[in-house]
Amino acid sequence: MTGVDIIGALLGDSGEINSLVATIKAGSLPDGTPLPALLVRLVSSVERQPLVRGGAVRMTDRVSVAVRANSYREQVAIIKAVRNVCAGQLGAIASATEVAVLSAGTGPDVGGPANSFEQTQDFKVGFNALT
């Protein structure tokens, strides 16, 4: 289980997100992927070092959600929806326990491939992982 799985589950289960984007992928978007699309990637992962073996280890993953859109207006609307759907979520999500999702900033507007519009929204995802 990673923060990417948790964010992917939140996005995939959202009717609002599914009405706005054609594709949600982890890792990379193949050439020719229909737009608008979301790309969910792990930026970093930190685990608290337990003093004893066994049980759960608290993980904190930084996850980036990149929006690729056909227009700037579409990009802004999707970033807002992604933030609204994911930020502030607590509880059991995607078979992870004690999940806490915090907004961790919005990246710059950049030109994406094939004249698309791209921007990222980052999250800090805390959860318990079994060892």
OpenMM code with the backbone's topology and positions (N, CA, C; nanometers):
from openmm import Vec3, app, unit

residues = "MET THR GLY VAL ASP ILE ILE GLY ALA LEU LEU GLY ASP SER GLY GLU ILE ASN SER LEU VAL ALA THR ILE LYS ALA GLY SER LEU PRO ASP GLY THR PRO LEU PRO ALA LEU LEU VAL ARG LEU VAL SER SER VAL GLU ARG GLN PRO LEU VAL ARG GLY GLY ALA VAL ARG MET THR ASP ARG VAL SER VAL ALA VAL ARG ALA ASN SER TYR ARG GLU GLN VAL ALA ILE ILE LYS ALA VAL ARG ASN VAL CYS ALA GLY GLN LEU GLY ALA ILE ALA SER ALA THR GLU VAL ALA VAL LEU SER ALA GLY THR GLY PRO ASP VAL GLY GLY PRO ALA ASN SER PHE GLU GLN THR GLN ASP PHE LYS VAL GLY PHE ASN ALA LEU THR".split()
positions = [
    Vec3(0.0848, -0.1178, 0.0000),
    Vec3(0.0000, 0.0000, 0.0000),
    Vec3(0.0887, 0.1232, 0.0000),
    Vec3(0.0544, 0.2193, -0.0852),
    Vec3(0.1266, 0.3469, -0.0888),
    Vec3(0.0258, 0.4613, -0.0909),
    Vec3(0.0775, 0.5800, -0.0721),
    Vec3(-0.0065, 0.6985, -0.0832),
    Vec3(-0.0678, 0.7124, -0.2218),
    Vec3(0.0027, 0.6618, -0.3240),
    Vec3(-0.0505, 0.6644, -0.4609),
    Vec3(-0.1786, 0.5811, -0.4688),
    Vec3(-0.1784, 0.4640, -0.4038),
    Vec3(-0.2989, 0.3799, -0.4016),
    Vec3(-0.4148, 0.4522, -0.3335),
    Vec3(-0.3851, 0.5209, -0.2237),
    Vec3(-0.4890, 0.5913, -0.1479),
    Vec3(-0.5457, 0.7070, -0.2289),
    Vec3(-0.4602, 0.7911, -0.2836),
    Vec3(-0.5076, 0.9043, -0.3653),
    Vec3(-0.5800, 0.8532, -0.4896),
    Vec3(-0.5265, 0.7493, -0.5522),
    Vec3(-0.5927, 0.6905, -0.6693),
    Vec3(-0.7330, 0.6411, -0.6365),
    Vec3(-0.7490, 0.5792, -0.5196),
    Vec3(-0.8811, 0.5310, -0.4788),
    Vec3(-0.9781, 0.6469, -0.4557),
    Vec3(-0.9305, 0.7521, -0.3892),
    Vec3(-1.0171, 0.8690, -0.3667),
    Vec3(-1.0618, 0.9303, -0.4991),
    Vec3(-0.9680, 0.9459, -0.5915),
    Vec3(-1.0017, 1.0053, -0.7217),
    Vec3(-1.0932, 0.9140, -0.8021),
    Vec3(-1.0623, 0.7844, -0.8045),
    Vec3(-1.1416, 0.6892, -0.8826),
    Vec3(-1.2828, 0.6719, -0.8317),
    Vec3(-1.3024, 0.6905, -0.7000),
    Vec3(-1.4354, 0.6748, -0.6406),
    Vec3(-1.5191, 0.8019, -0.6470),
    Vec3(-1.4621, 0.9100, -0.6980),
    Vec3(-1.5322, 1.0389, -0.7007),
    Vec3(-1.6105, 1.0586, -0.8305),
    Vec3(-1.7393, 1.0741, -0.8184),
    Vec3(-1.8220, 1.1040, -0.9349),
    Vec3(-1.7845, 1.2367, -0.9986),
    Vec3(-1.7478, 1.3343, -0.9145),
    Vec3(-1.7082, 1.4658, -0.9662),
    Vec3(-1.5836, 1.4534, -1.0542),
    Vec3(-1.4832, 1.3814, -1.0057),
    Vec3(-1.3597, 1.3647, -1.0825),
    Vec3(-1.3866, 1.2859, -1.2100),
    Vec3(-1.4607, 1.1785, -1.1996),
    Vec3(-1.4883, 1.0957, -1.3172),
    Vec3(-1.5697, 1.1689, -1.4228),
    Vec3(-1.6445, 1.2708, -1.3825),
    Vec3(-1.7186, 1.3501, -1.4815),
    Vec3(-1.6283, 1.4525, -1.5502),
    Vec3(-1.5110, 1.4806, -1.4906),
    Vec3(-1.4212, 1.5827, -1.5452),
    Vec3(-1.3050, 1.5270, -1.6264),
    Vec3(-1.2593, 1.4038, -1.5959),
    Vec3(-1.1409, 1.3508, -1.6629),
    Vec3(-1.1709, 1.2208, -1.7357),
    Vec3(-1.0929, 1.1958, -1.8401),
    Vec3(-1.1091, 1.0733, -1.9188),
    Vec3(-1.0256, 0.9589, -1.8625),
    Vec3(-0.9120, 0.9923, -1.7974),
    Vec3(-0.8173, 0.8900, -1.7540),
    Vec3(-0.7541, 0.9280, -1.6209),
    Vec3(-0.7377, 0.8279, -1.5331),
    Vec3(-0.6599, 0.8419, -1.4100),
    Vec3(-0.5580, 0.7284, -1.4116),
    Vec3(-0.4292, 0.7626, -1.4110),
    Vec3(-0.3230, 0.6614, -1.4188),
    Vec3(-0.2191, 0.6874, -1.3098),
    Vec3(-0.1507, 0.5815, -1.2705),
    Vec3(-0.0352, 0.5929, -1.1821),
    Vec3(0.0903, 0.5729, -1.2653),
    Vec3(0.1975, 0.6400, -1.2283),
    Vec3(0.3249, 0.6211, -1.2972),
    Vec3(0.3467, 0.7144, -1.4131),
    Vec3(0.2980, 0.6773, -1.5315),
    Vec3(0.3170, 0.7623, -1.6497),
    Vec3(0.1959, 0.7520, -1.7417),
    Vec3(0.1795, 0.8552, -1.8220),
    Vec3(0.0711, 0.8570, -1.9208),
    Vec3(0.1291, 0.8221, -2.0570),
    Vec3(0.0797, 0.7169, -2.1206),
    Vec3(0.1274, 0.6832, -2.2550),
    Vec3(0.0924, 0.7932, -2.3549),
    Vec3(0.1724, 0.8054, -2.4603),
    Vec3(0.1413, 0.9000, -2.5673),
    Vec3(0.0028, 0.8706, -2.6210),
    Vec3(-0.0705, 0.9762, -2.6525),
    Vec3(-0.2034, 0.9607, -2.7104),
    Vec3(-0.3137, 0.9365, -2.6096),
    Vec3(-0.2831, 0.9473, -2.4786),
    Vec3(-0.3862, 0.9315, -2.3760),
    Vec3(-0.4882, 1.0433, -2.3912),
    Vec3(-0.6182, 1.0083, -2.3948),
    Vec3(-0.7202, 1.1130, -2.4077),
    Vec3(-0.7146, 1.2119, -2.2914),
    Vec3(-0.7328, 1.3394, -2.3231),
    Vec3(-0.7345, 1.4450, -2.2216),
    Vec3(-0.8764, 1.4900, -2.1960),
    Vec3(-0.9027, 1.5418, -2.0791),
    Vec3(-0.8135, 1.5630, -1.9665),
    Vec3(-0.7816, 1.4323, -1.8948),
    Vec3(-0.6641, 1.4314, -1.8297),
    Vec3(-0.6173, 1.3113, -1.7608),
    Vec3(-0.5474, 1.3500, -1.6316),
    Vec3(-0.5439, 1.2550, -1.5375),
    Vec3(-0.4719, 1.2720, -1.4121),
    Vec3(-0.3613, 1.1682, -1.4041),
    Vec3(-0.2448, 1.2110, -1.3602),
    Vec3(-0.1307, 1.1240, -1.3408),
    Vec3(-0.0914, 1.1320, -1.1940),
    Vec3(-0.0961, 1.0182, -1.1235),
    Vec3(-0.0681, 1.0127, -0.9802),
    Vec3(0.0691, 0.9492, -0.9603),
    Vec3(0.1606, 1.0228, -0.8926),
    Vec3(0.2977, 0.9750, -0.8755),
    Vec3(0.3450, 0.9943, -0.7320),
    Vec3(0.4305, 0.9021, -0.6881),
    Vec3(0.4942, 0.9123, -0.5576),
    Vec3(0.6163, 1.0030, -0.5688),
    Vec3(0.6214, 1.1057, -0.4849),
    Vec3(0.7352, 1.1977, -0.4836),
    Vec3(0.8381, 1.1509, -0.3807),
    Vec3(0.7908, 1.1172, -0.2601),
    Vec3(0.8800, 1.0680, -0.1562),
    Vec3(0.8000, 0.9875, -0.0547),
    Vec3(0.8737, 0.9067, 0.0233),
    Vec3(0.8096, 0.8234, 0.1247),
    Vec3(0.8998, 0.8179, 0.2471),
    Vec3(0.8409, 0.8407, 0.3641),
    Vec3(0.9151, 0.8366, 0.4889),
    Vec3(0.8424, 0.7414, 0.5824),
    Vec3(0.9197, 0.6500, 0.6418),
    Vec3(0.8588, 0.5615, 0.7402),
    Vec3(0.9208, 0.5892, 0.8755),
    Vec3(0.8354, 0.5900, 0.9761),
    Vec3(0.8868, 0.6038, 1.1122),
    Vec3(0.9507, 0.4721, 1.1505),
    Vec3(1.0674, 0.4788, 1.2058),
    Vec3(1.1395, 0.3587, 1.2447),
    Vec3(1.0854, 0.3071, 1.3778),
    Vec3(1.0249, 0.1872, 1.3771),
    Vec3(0.9728, 0.1335, 1.5027),
    Vec3(1.0859, 0.0813, 1.5913),
    Vec3(1.0652, 0.0870, 1.7214),
    Vec3(1.1653, 0.0364, 1.8153),
    Vec3(1.1563, -0.1146, 1.8290),
    Vec3(1.0418, -0.1720, 1.7971),
    Vec3(1.0235, -0.3175, 1.8027),
    Vec3(0.9665, -0.3643, 1.6702),
    Vec3(0.9915, -0.4910, 1.6370),
    Vec3(0.9399, -0.5472, 1.5126),
    Vec3(0.7935, -0.5865, 1.5278),
    Vec3(0.7257, -0.5869, 1.4130),
    Vec3(0.5860, -0.6288, 1.4124),
    Vec3(0.4926, -0.5101, 1.4265),
    Vec3(0.3667, -0.5356, 1.4004),
    Vec3(0.2678, -0.4300, 1.4106),
    Vec3(0.2687, -0.3386, 1.2902),
    Vec3(0.2256, -0.2169, 1.3132),
    Vec3(0.2134, -0.1208, 1.2044),
    Vec3(0.3266, -0.0190, 1.2088),
    Vec3(0.3653, 0.0284, 1.0912),
    Vec3(0.4634, 0.1353, 1.0772),
    Vec3(0.3908, 0.2542, 1.0170),
    Vec3(0.4091, 0.3702, 1.0764),
    Vec3(0.3462, 0.4910, 1.0244),
    Vec3(0.4258, 0.5414, 0.9051),
    Vec3(0.3582, 0.5572, 0.7914),
    Vec3(0.4196, 0.6048, 0.6676),
    Vec3(0.3650, 0.7435, 0.6350),
    Vec3(0.4477, 0.8252, 0.5760),
    Vec3(0.4030, 0.9528, 0.5205),
    Vec3(0.4573, 0.9611, 0.3787),
    Vec3(0.3666, 0.9590, 0.2820),
    Vec3(0.4040, 0.9694, 0.1407),
    Vec3(0.3654, 1.1063, 0.0877),
    Vec3(0.4538, 1.1639, 0.0084),
    Vec3(0.4176, 1.2849, -0.0655),
    Vec3(0.3775, 1.2375, -0.2046),
    Vec3(0.2552, 1.2720, -0.2437),
    Vec3(0.1978, 1.2260, -0.3697),
    Vec3(0.1631, 1.3472, -0.4552),
    Vec3(0.2001, 1.3409, -0.5814),
    Vec3(0.1715, 1.4480, -0.6766),
    Vec3(0.0650, 1.4004, -0.7760),
    Vec3(-0.0367, 1.4833, -0.7945),
    Vec3(-0.1391, 1.4563, -0.8950),
    Vec3(-0.1234, 1.5605, -1.0043),
    Vec3(-0.0789, 1.5163, -1.1218),
    Vec3(-0.0619, 1.6068, -1.2354),
    Vec3(-0.1888, 1.6064, -1.3192),
    Vec3(-0.2356, 1.7248, -1.3513),
    Vec3(-0.3506, 1.7414, -1.4394),
    Vec3(-0.2988, 1.7787, -1.5771),
    Vec3(-0.3421, 1.7058, -1.6784),
    Vec3(-0.3164, 1.7450, -1.8173),
    Vec3(-0.4520, 1.7723, -1.8798),
    Vec3(-0.4675, 1.8931, -1.9309),
    Vec3(-0.5979, 1.9365, -1.9803),
    Vec3(-0.5851, 2.0016, -2.1174),
    Vec3(-0.7008, 2.0200, -2.1807),
    Vec3(-0.7054, 2.0813, -2.3136),
    Vec3(-0.7032, 2.2331, -2.3091),
    Vec3(-0.7381, 2.2920, -2.1932),
    Vec3(-0.7411, 2.4374, -2.1807),
    Vec3(-0.7027, 2.4772, -2.0384),
    Vec3(-0.6647, 2.6021, -2.0220),
    Vec3(-0.6296, 2.6532, -1.8899),
    Vec3(-0.7505, 2.6489, -1.7970),
    Vec3(-0.8639, 2.6875, -1.8471),
    Vec3(-0.9867, 2.6876, -1.7662),
    Vec3(-1.0184, 2.5460, -1.7157),
    Vec3(-1.0034, 2.4478, -1.8028),
    Vec3(-1.0267, 2.3084, -1.7655),
    Vec3(-0.9258, 2.2641, -1.6588),
    Vec3(-0.7995, 2.3013, -1.6763),
    Vec3(-0.6941, 2.2688, -1.5806),
    Vec3(-0.7283, 2.3233, -1.4418),
    Vec3(-0.7674, 2.4488, -1.4331),
    Vec3(-0.7991, 2.5123, -1.3048),
    Vec3(-0.9174, 2.4429, -1.2370),
    Vec3(-1.0201, 2.4097, -1.3134),
    Vec3(-1.1380, 2.3430, -1.2568),
    Vec3(-1.1036, 2.2045, -1.2036),
    Vec3(-1.0188, 2.1321, -1.2745),
    Vec3(-0.9830, 1.9967, -1.2316),
    Vec3(-0.8927, 2.0013, -1.1086),
    Vec3(-0.7965, 2.0926, -1.1032),
    Vec3(-0.7112, 2.1071, -0.9848),
    Vec3(-0.7976, 2.1346, -0.8619),
    Vec3(-0.8938, 2.2231, -0.8760),
    Vec3(-0.9832, 2.2558, -0.7643),
    Vec3(-1.0606, 2.1311, -0.7200),
    Vec3(-1.1114, 2.0546, -0.8141),
    Vec3(-1.1870, 1.9334, -0.7817),
    Vec3(-1.0977, 1.8294, -0.7141),
    Vec3(-0.9756, 1.8116, -0.7632),
    Vec3(-0.8818, 1.7160, -0.7034),
    Vec3(-0.8547, 1.7537, -0.5580),
    Vec3(-0.8300, 1.8814, -0.5333),
    Vec3(-0.8044, 1.9284, -0.3972),
    Vec3(-0.9257, 1.9046, -0.3080),
    Vec3(-1.0451, 1.9366, -0.3579),
    Vec3(-1.1669, 1.9190, -0.2796),
    Vec3(-1.1944, 1.7731, -0.2463),
    Vec3(-1.1664, 1.6834, -0.3388),
    Vec3(-1.1939, 1.5410, -0.3188),
    Vec3(-1.0944, 1.4774, -0.2222),
    Vec3(-0.9678, 1.5160, -0.2278),
    Vec3(-0.8641, 1.4460, -0.1512),
    Vec3(-0.8272, 1.5110, -0.0181),
    Vec3(-0.8117, 1.6418, -0.0148),
    Vec3(-0.7618, 1.7088, 0.1057),
    Vec3(-0.8595, 1.6929, 0.2218),
    Vec3(-0.8042, 1.6611, 0.3377),
    Vec3(-0.8852, 1.6510, 0.4585),
    Vec3(-0.9518, 1.5165, 0.4808),
    Vec3(-0.9235, 1.4189, 0.3967),
    Vec3(-0.9839, 1.2865, 0.4144),
    Vec3(-0.9173, 1.2140, 0.5312),
    Vec3(-0.9970, 1.1464, 0.6116),
    Vec3(-0.9496, 1.0736, 0.7287),
    Vec3(-1.0166, 0.9377, 0.7348),
    Vec3(-0.9479, 0.8388, 0.7961),
    Vec3(-1.0107, 0.7094, 0.8208),
    Vec3(-0.9463, 0.5976, 0.7430),
    Vec3(-1.0264, 0.4938, 0.7149),
    Vec3(-0.9798, 0.3783, 0.6367),
    Vec3(-1.0106, 0.4041, 0.4895),
    Vec3(-0.9069, 0.4000, 0.4072),
    Vec3(-0.9215, 0.4258, 0.2636),
    Vec3(-0.8363, 0.3240, 0.1896),
    Vec3(-0.8934, 0.2580, 0.0909),
    Vec3(-0.8203, 0.1653, 0.0037),
    Vec3(-0.7424, 0.0616, 0.0836),
    Vec3(-0.8038, 0.0031, 0.1806),
    Vec3(-0.7484, -0.1008, 0.2690),
    Vec3(-0.6339, -0.0508, 0.3569),
    Vec3(-0.6131, 0.0796, 0.3670),
    Vec3(-0.5165, 0.1367, 0.4608),
    Vec3(-0.5926, 0.1895, 0.5819),
    Vec3(-0.5275, 0.1843, 0.6973),
    Vec3(-0.5930, 0.2313, 0.8194),
    Vec3(-0.5314, 0.3614, 0.8672),
    Vec3(-0.6095, 0.4342, 0.9426),
    Vec3(-0.5678, 0.5602, 1.0027),
    Vec3(-0.5049, 0.6544, 0.8999),
    Vec3(-0.5752, 0.6707, 0.7888),
    Vec3(-0.5283, 0.7568, 0.6799),
    Vec3(-0.5609, 0.9026, 0.7127),
    Vec3(-0.4671, 0.9905, 0.6813),
    Vec3(-0.4880, 1.1347, 0.6895),
    Vec3(-0.4258, 1.1964, 0.5644),
    Vec3(-0.5075, 1.2704, 0.4893),
    Vec3(-0.4602, 1.3333, 0.3652),
    Vec3(-0.4627, 1.4845, 0.3831),
    Vec3(-0.3475, 1.5467, 0.3635),
    Vec3(-0.3350, 1.6918, 0.3736),
    Vec3(-0.2897, 1.7492, 0.2404),
    Vec3(-0.3402, 1.8665, 0.2060),
    Vec3(-0.2919, 1.9359, 0.0874),
    Vec3(-0.1481, 1.9803, 0.1132),
    Vec3(-0.0614, 1.9651, 0.0127),
    Vec3(0.0803, 2.0013, 0.0297),
    Vec3(0.1270, 2.0980, -0.0784),
    Vec3(0.0343, 2.1728, -0.1361),
    Vec3(0.0723, 2.2759, -0.2305),
    Vec3(0.0393, 2.2448, -0.3753),
    Vec3(0.0241, 2.3519, -0.4513),
    Vec3(-0.0053, 2.3431, -0.5941),
    Vec3(0.1174, 2.3898, -0.6708),
    Vec3(0.1532, 2.3146, -0.7739),
    Vec3(0.2707, 2.3470, -0.8536),
    Vec3(0.2423, 2.4545, -0.9576),
    Vec3(0.3439, 2.4900, -1.0345),
    Vec3(0.3298, 2.5947, -1.1361),
    Vec3(0.2526, 2.5468, -1.2584),
    Vec3(0.1984, 2.6410, -1.3320),
    Vec3(0.1391, 2.6112, -1.4624),
    Vec3(0.2545, 2.5849, -1.5588),
    Vec3(0.2476, 2.4740, -1.6307),
    Vec3(0.3509, 2.4443, -1.7304),
    Vec3(0.2846, 2.3949, -1.8581),
    Vec3(0.3566, 2.4078, -1.9656),
    Vec3(0.3085, 2.3526, -2.0915),
    Vec3(0.3330, 2.2030, -2.0934),
    Vec3(0.2290, 2.1270, -2.1160),
    Vec3(0.2414, 1.9821, -2.1224),
    Vec3(0.2686, 1.9354, -2.2634),
    Vec3(0.2800, 1.8036, -2.2814),
    Vec3(0.3030, 1.7488, -2.4145),
    Vec3(0.1882, 1.7809, -2.5099),
    Vec3(0.2202, 1.7944, -2.6356),
    Vec3(0.1205, 1.8176, -2.7418),
    Vec3(0.0328, 1.9391, -2.7127),
    Vec3(0.0949, 2.0477, -2.6649),
    Vec3(0.0246, 2.1727, -2.6374),
    Vec3(-0.0854, 2.1597, -2.5329),
    Vec3(-0.0707, 2.0659, -2.4414),
    Vec3(-0.1673, 2.0531, -2.3325),
    Vec3(-0.1287, 2.1480, -2.2196),
    Vec3(-0.2190, 2.1653, -2.1258),
    Vec3(-0.1986, 2.2502, -2.0093),
    Vec3(-0.1778, 2.1580, -1.8897),
    Vec3(-0.0751, 2.1850, -1.8081),
    Vec3(-0.0418, 2.0945, -1.6990),
    Vec3(-0.0128, 2.1701, -1.5711),
    Vec3(-0.0564, 2.1104, -1.4591),
    Vec3(-0.0293, 2.1631, -1.3266),
    Vec3(-0.0400, 2.0474, -1.2273),
    Vec3(0.0311, 2.0582, -1.1151),
    Vec3(0.0258, 1.9518, -1.0155),
    Vec3(-0.0344, 2.0016, -0.8848),
    Vec3(-0.0980, 1.9081, -0.8156),
    Vec3(-0.1459, 1.9296, -0.6797),
    Vec3(-0.0817, 1.8214, -0.5949),
    Vec3(-0.0103, 1.8616, -0.4895),
    Vec3(0.0574, 1.7651, -0.4030),
    Vec3(-0.0216, 1.7420, -0.2751),
    Vec3(-0.0020, 1.6209, -0.2198),
    Vec3(-0.0653, 1.5828, -0.0940),
    Vec3(0.0358, 1.5115, -0.0070),
    Vec3(0.0218, 1.5263, 0.1246),
    Vec3(0.0924, 1.4429, 0.2212),
    Vec3(-0.0093, 1.3410, 0.2695),
    Vec3(0.0258, 1.2143, 0.2544),
    Vec3(-0.0655, 1.1055, 0.2887),
    Vec3(-0.0019, 1.0235, 0.4010),
    Vec3(-0.0612, 1.0308, 0.5194),
    Vec3(-0.0150, 0.9502, 0.6314),
    Vec3(-0.1039, 0.8286, 0.6456),
    Vec3(-0.0435, 0.7110, 0.6759),
    Vec3(-0.1213, 0.5886, 0.6926),
    Vec3(-0.0380, 0.4851, 0.7659),
    Vec3(-0.1031, 0.3841, 0.8190),
    Vec3(-0.0340, 0.2742, 0.8853),
    Vec3(-0.0126, 0.1612, 0.7867),
    Vec3(0.1106, 0.1121, 0.7795),
    Vec3(0.1449, -0.0012, 0.6946),
    Vec3(0.1860, -0.1168, 0.7847),
    Vec3(0.1362, -0.2339, 0.7562),
    Vec3(0.1743, -0.3513, 0.8354),
    Vec3(0.3127, -0.3976, 0.7941),
    Vec3(0.3923, -0.4383, 0.8929),
    Vec3(0.5278, -0.4868, 0.8640),
    Vec3(0.5314, -0.6373, 0.8548),
] * unit.nanometer
topology = app.Topology()
chain = topology.addChain("A")
for resn in residues:
    res = topology.addResidue(resn, chain)
    for name in ("N", "CA", "C"):
        topology.addAtom(name, app.Element.getBySymbol(name[0]), res)
